[in-house]
Amino acid sequence: MKNPLVRTPLFITPDSLEHLIDIAESMTNGSEAWRMMVMTMNYCHQQVQAELDREEARQEELSVMRDAVAPRKDRRQLELF
């Protein structure tokens, strides 16, 4: 699955929720709030992407384990029955 959240490279990506809160607390006007929103989206994008990467790694690991037990060629033959 492709990450549905768009990353905006014009702004930093906070490295933690605490970092995001520190940035928000330092803001004084509307343009700062806009920047905060974009950085929040970048943070969300990063978190979703990390989970997608973990899931992809899990699926790859399962595939390797299945192939070790029943190689793909044998599995396809079994699926015919």
C-alpha positions as CSV (number, residue, x, y, z in Angstrom):
1,M,0.0,0.0,0.0
2,K,1.2,3.5,-0.8
3,N,1.3,6.1,1.9
4,P,-1.9,8.2,1.5
5,L,-0.4,11.2,3.3
6,V,1.6,13.6,1.2
7,R,4.9,14.9,2.6
8,T,5.7,18.6,2.0
9,P,9.4,19.0,1.7
10,L,9.3,22.8,2.3
11,F,9.0,22.2,6.1
12,I,10.8,20.1,8.7
13,T,9.4,16.9,9.9
14,P,9.3,16.7,13.7
15,D,11.0,13.7,15.0
16,S,8.6,13.1,17.9
17,L,5.3,14.2,19.3
18,E,7.2,16.2,22.0
19,H,9.1,18.0,19.3
20,L,5.9,18.9,17.5
21,I,4.4,20.2,20.8
22,D,7.5,22.3,21.4
23,I,7.2,23.9,18.0
24,A,3.4,24.6,18.5
25,E,4.1,26.3,21.8
26,S,6.6,28.6,20.3
27,M,4.2,30.0,17.7
28,T,2.8,33.6,17.9
29,N,0.6,34.2,14.8
30,G,-1.5,32.7,12.0
31,S,1.3,32.0,9.6
32,E,2.9,30.0,12.3
33,A,-0.2,28.0,12.7
34,W,-0.2,27.2,9.0
35,R,3.4,26.0,9.2
36,M,2.4,23.9,12.2
37,M,-0.3,22.2,10.2
38,V,2.1,21.3,7.4
39,M,4.7,20.0,9.9
40,T,2.0,17.9,11.5
41,M,1.1,16.4,8.2
42,N,4.8,15.6,7.7
43,Y,4.9,13.9,11.1
44,C,1.8,11.9,10.3
45,H,3.2,10.9,6.9
46,Q,6.4,9.7,8.6
47,Q,4.5,7.6,11.1
48,V,2.3,6.0,8.5
49,Q,5.3,5.3,6.2
50,A,7.1,3.6,9.1
51,E,4.2,1.3,9.7
52,L,3.8,0.5,6.0
53,D,7.5,-0.3,5.9
54,R,7.2,-2.6,9.0
55,E,4.2,-4.4,7.4
56,E,6.1,-4.8,4.1
57,A,9.0,-6.3,6.0
58,R,6.7,-8.7,7.9
59,Q,5.1,-9.8,4.6
60,E,8.5,-10.4,3.1
61,E,9.6,-12.4,6.1
62,L,6.5,-14.6,5.9
63,S,7.1,-15.1,2.2
64,V,10.6,-16.3,2.9
65,M,9.5,-18.6,5.7
66,R,6.7,-20.1,3.4
67,D,9.2,-20.7,0.6
68,A,11.5,-22.4,3.0
69,V,8.7,-24.8,4.0
70,A,7.0,-25.2,0.6
71,P,8.8,-23.6,-2.4
72,R,6.6,-21.6,-4.7
73,K,6.6,-24.1,-7.5
74,D,5.3,-26.9,-5.1
75,R,2.7,-24.5,-3.7
76,R,1.3,-23.7,-7.1
77,Q,1.0,-27.4,-7.8
78,L,-0.8,-27.9,-4.5
79,E,-3.2,-25.1,-5.3
80,L,-4.4,-26.9,-8.4
81,F,-6.0,-29.6,-6.3
